[in-house]
């Protein structure tokens, strides 16, 4: 009984090992193929103007100081 269980477990582990090796070899062989990507649908076209937010440290400090000088509205 013990020998049957041992060989069944051995076959399962060996099958998993071969499946892992096969998947690894298949992934490596696909690495040299070019990756085809589509641009995002909302991506701007070349030359199109975009809006952005300046989050540089100096700009944020200026905004913080400006906010501190204004009285609170209630």
Biotite code that builds the C-alpha atoms (Angstrom):
import biotite.structure as struc

atoms = struc.array([
    struc.Atom([0.000, 0.000, 0.000], chain_id="A", res_id=1, res_name="UNK", atom_name="CA", element="C"),
    struc.Atom([2.799, 2.365, 0.942], chain_id="A", res_id=2, res_name="UNK", atom_name="CA", element="C"),
    struc.Atom([4.634, 1.698, -2.323], chain_id="A", res_id=3, res_name="UNK", atom_name="CA", element="C"),
    struc.Atom([1.553, 2.530, -4.425], chain_id="A", res_id=4, res_name="UNK", atom_name="CA", element="C"),
    struc.Atom([1.038, 5.814, -2.574], chain_id="A", res_id=5, res_name="UNK", atom_name="CA", element="C"),
    struc.Atom([4.751, 6.604, -2.977], chain_id="A", res_id=6, res_name="UNK", atom_name="CA", element="C"),
    struc.Atom([4.699, 6.060, -6.756], chain_id="A", res_id=7, res_name="UNK", atom_name="CA", element="C"),
    struc.Atom([1.451, 8.010, -7.190], chain_id="A", res_id=8, res_name="UNK", atom_name="CA", element="C"),
    struc.Atom([2.936, 10.988, -5.335], chain_id="A", res_id=9, res_name="UNK", atom_name="CA", element="C"),
    struc.Atom([6.167, 10.623, -7.314], chain_id="A", res_id=10, res_name="UNK", atom_name="CA", element="C"),
    struc.Atom([4.212, 10.680, -10.589], chain_id="A", res_id=11, res_name="UNK", atom_name="CA", element="C"),
    struc.Atom([2.315, 13.816, -9.507], chain_id="A", res_id=12, res_name="UNK", atom_name="CA", element="C"),
    struc.Atom([5.502, 15.649, -8.524], chain_id="A", res_id=13, res_name="UNK", atom_name="CA", element="C"),
    struc.Atom([7.297, 14.539, -11.710], chain_id="A", res_id=14, res_name="UNK", atom_name="CA", element="C"),
    struc.Atom([4.346, 15.657, -13.848], chain_id="A", res_id=15, res_name="UNK", atom_name="CA", element="C"),
    struc.Atom([4.307, 19.062, -12.153], chain_id="A", res_id=16, res_name="UNK", atom_name="CA", element="C"),
    struc.Atom([8.070, 19.414, -12.631], chain_id="A", res_id=17, res_name="UNK", atom_name="CA", element="C"),
    struc.Atom([7.821, 18.654, -16.340], chain_id="A", res_id=18, res_name="UNK", atom_name="CA", element="C"),
    struc.Atom([4.864, 21.027, -16.715], chain_id="A", res_id=19, res_name="UNK", atom_name="CA", element="C"),
    struc.Atom([6.882, 23.790, -15.037], chain_id="A", res_id=20, res_name="UNK", atom_name="CA", element="C"),
    struc.Atom([9.883, 23.139, -17.303], chain_id="A", res_id=21, res_name="UNK", atom_name="CA", element="C"),
    struc.Atom([7.652, 23.158, -20.394], chain_id="A", res_id=22, res_name="UNK", atom_name="CA", element="C"),
    struc.Atom([6.032, 26.468, -19.388], chain_id="A", res_id=23, res_name="UNK", atom_name="CA", element="C"),
    struc.Atom([9.455, 27.998, -18.697], chain_id="A", res_id=24, res_name="UNK", atom_name="CA", element="C"),
    struc.Atom([10.886, 26.912, -22.072], chain_id="A", res_id=25, res_name="UNK", atom_name="CA", element="C"),
    struc.Atom([7.764, 28.196, -23.853], chain_id="A", res_id=26, res_name="UNK", atom_name="CA", element="C"),
    struc.Atom([8.034, 31.590, -22.090], chain_id="A", res_id=27, res_name="UNK", atom_name="CA", element="C"),
    struc.Atom([11.736, 31.898, -22.935], chain_id="A", res_id=28, res_name="UNK", atom_name="CA", element="C"),
    struc.Atom([11.076, 31.119, -26.591], chain_id="A", res_id=29, res_name="UNK", atom_name="CA", element="C"),
    struc.Atom([8.450, 33.891, -26.722], chain_id="A", res_id=30, res_name="UNK", atom_name="CA", element="C"),
    struc.Atom([10.841, 36.519, -25.307], chain_id="A", res_id=31, res_name="UNK", atom_name="CA", element="C"),
    struc.Atom([12.443, 37.348, -28.674], chain_id="A", res_id=32, res_name="UNK", atom_name="CA", element="C"),
    struc.Atom([9.107, 38.144, -30.335], chain_id="A", res_id=33, res_name="UNK", atom_name="CA", element="C"),
    struc.Atom([8.259, 41.836, -30.618], chain_id="A", res_id=34, res_name="UNK", atom_name="CA", element="C"),
    struc.Atom([5.683, 43.152, -28.182], chain_id="A", res_id=35, res_name="UNK", atom_name="CA", element="C"),
    struc.Atom([2.724, 44.679, -29.996], chain_id="A", res_id=36, res_name="UNK", atom_name="CA", element="C"),
    struc.Atom([1.064, 47.435, -27.993], chain_id="A", res_id=37, res_name="UNK", atom_name="CA", element="C"),
    struc.Atom([-1.823, 49.720, -28.834], chain_id="A", res_id=38, res_name="UNK", atom_name="CA", element="C"),
    struc.Atom([-1.847, 53.334, -27.680], chain_id="A", res_id=39, res_name="UNK", atom_name="CA", element="C"),
    struc.Atom([-4.303, 54.138, -24.923], chain_id="A", res_id=40, res_name="UNK", atom_name="CA", element="C"),
    struc.Atom([-7.624, 55.410, -26.343], chain_id="A", res_id=41, res_name="UNK", atom_name="CA", element="C"),
    struc.Atom([-7.357, 58.632, -24.322], chain_id="A", res_id=42, res_name="UNK", atom_name="CA", element="C"),
    struc.Atom([-3.694, 59.268, -25.172], chain_id="A", res_id=43, res_name="UNK", atom_name="CA", element="C"),
    struc.Atom([-3.083, 62.604, -26.897], chain_id="A", res_id=44, res_name="UNK", atom_name="CA", element="C"),
    struc.Atom([-2.205, 62.622, -30.567], chain_id="A", res_id=45, res_name="UNK", atom_name="CA", element="C"),
    struc.Atom([1.294, 63.826, -31.521], chain_id="A", res_id=46, res_name="UNK", atom_name="CA", element="C"),
    struc.Atom([1.360, 67.638, -31.416], chain_id="A", res_id=47, res_name="UNK", atom_name="CA", element="C"),
    struc.Atom([-1.871, 67.915, -29.394], chain_id="A", res_id=48, res_name="UNK", atom_name="CA", element="C"),
    struc.Atom([-1.792, 70.280, -26.398], chain_id="A", res_id=49, res_name="UNK", atom_name="CA", element="C"),
    struc.Atom([-2.372, 68.719, -23.005], chain_id="A", res_id=50, res_name="UNK", atom_name="CA", element="C"),
    struc.Atom([-3.260, 70.144, -19.602], chain_id="A", res_id=51, res_name="UNK", atom_name="CA", element="C"),
    struc.Atom([-1.036, 69.327, -16.648], chain_id="A", res_id=52, res_name="UNK", atom_name="CA", element="C"),
    struc.Atom([-0.609, 70.242, -12.987], chain_id="A", res_id=53, res_name="UNK", atom_name="CA", element="C"),
    struc.Atom([2.712, 71.611, -11.755], chain_id="A", res_id=54, res_name="UNK", atom_name="CA", element="C"),
    struc.Atom([3.458, 69.728, -8.525], chain_id="A", res_id=55, res_name="UNK", atom_name="CA", element="C"),
    struc.Atom([6.994, 70.968, -8.013], chain_id="A", res_id=56, res_name="UNK", atom_name="CA", element="C"),
    struc.Atom([7.995, 71.659, -4.425], chain_id="A", res_id=57, res_name="UNK", atom_name="CA", element="C"),
    struc.Atom([8.352, 75.412, -4.982], chain_id="A", res_id=58, res_name="UNK", atom_name="CA", element="C"),
    struc.Atom([4.894, 75.705, -6.564], chain_id="A", res_id=59, res_name="UNK", atom_name="CA", element="C"),
    struc.Atom([3.279, 73.738, -3.736], chain_id="A", res_id=60, res_name="UNK", atom_name="CA", element="C"),
    struc.Atom([5.013, 75.895, -1.105], chain_id="A", res_id=61, res_name="UNK", atom_name="CA", element="C"),
    struc.Atom([3.783, 79.052, -2.865], chain_id="A", res_id=62, res_name="UNK", atom_name="CA", element="C"),
    struc.Atom([0.228, 77.712, -2.907], chain_id="A", res_id=63, res_name="UNK", atom_name="CA", element="C"),
    struc.Atom([0.457, 76.773, 0.775], chain_id="A", res_id=64, res_name="UNK", atom_name="CA", element="C"),
    struc.Atom([1.678, 80.264, 1.718], chain_id="A", res_id=65, res_name="UNK", atom_name="CA", element="C"),
    struc.Atom([-1.050, 81.845, -0.408], chain_id="A", res_id=66, res_name="UNK", atom_name="CA", element="C"),
    struc.Atom([-3.667, 79.723, 1.336], chain_id="A", res_id=67, res_name="UNK", atom_name="CA", element="C"),
    struc.Atom([-2.319, 80.644, 4.797], chain_id="A", res_id=68, res_name="UNK", atom_name="CA", element="C"),
    struc.Atom([-2.642, 84.375, 4.054], chain_id="A", res_id=69, res_name="UNK", atom_name="CA", element="C"),
    struc.Atom([-6.313, 84.177, 3.046], chain_id="A", res_id=70, res_name="UNK", atom_name="CA", element="C"),
    struc.Atom([-8.966, 84.502, 5.787], chain_id="A", res_id=71, res_name="UNK", atom_name="CA", element="C"),
    struc.Atom([-11.176, 81.473, 6.390], chain_id="A", res_id=72, res_name="UNK", atom_name="CA", element="C"),
    struc.Atom([-14.665, 81.583, 4.991], chain_id="A", res_id=73, res_name="UNK", atom_name="CA", element="C"),
    struc.Atom([-17.385, 80.423, 7.320], chain_id="A", res_id=74, res_name="UNK", atom_name="CA", element="C"),
])
